[in-house]
Amino acid sequence: MNSLVRLVACAALTLSAAVAGADPAFDSELLDIQQAWAVASYQTPRDGREAAFAQLETRAEALAAANPGRAEALVWEGIVQSSHAGAKGGLGALGLAKKARASLEAAMKIDPKVLDGSAYTSLGTLYYKVPGFPLGFGDRDKAQDLLQKALAYNPNGIDPNYFYGEYLYEQGRYTDAMQYLDRAARAPARPGRELADEGRRAEIATLTAKVKDKLG
């Protein structure tokens, strides 16, 4: 469960900047949540992450509640909830993971293409990080389906390629994993998401080294 903190989140999170719209206050708060997520994920000491994500979760949930019908807010609510679950760890994180699943599924019902399919990336990652039955709802086959759909929406994105590469690595499919990690490493930079990109690229490099070691 600890590795859920890297979401993306859907990471991440790790995801497209808010789409400019007719509500500057909404866009500003969503961007602030994205930036705060990157700080909590990549600049906060490990022993302080749970508290940081708990505080950020309150903001993300408030934004989603105040803006019903805005799929972007629900995606980031799910990302923050899943990251909080990863920081919390253990069986106590499963409730947070279920909340994240509900938020991401709600976003997909409104607009499956929102933020370049980021809900699929984040939900797919949840499905392979969370334990399977009887402890949790984890399902590796469903994870693969969701991650492949994320790639269909955003084939060159850093997050869908990284998380699918990580999924393949955990399945022992090292040659396939390298293909997607290479794509993630070549993904274009995201304006305004410099800290998130920097953190994700460090994760890509770490996982790539592990894959190369497995391949000999």
Protein Blocks (a to p, Z undefined) as FASTA:
>chain_A
ZZmmmpgblghiapacddddfblklmmmmmmmmmmmmmmmmmgcfklmmmmmmmmmmmmm
mmmmmmghiaklmmmmmmmmmmmmmmngpjklmmmmmmmmmmmmmmmmmommgghhlmmm
mmmmmmmmpccdfkbmcdfklmmmmmmmmmmmmmmbmklmmmmmmmmmmnopaklmmmmm
mmmmmpccdehilmmmmmmmmmmmmmmmmmmmmnZZ
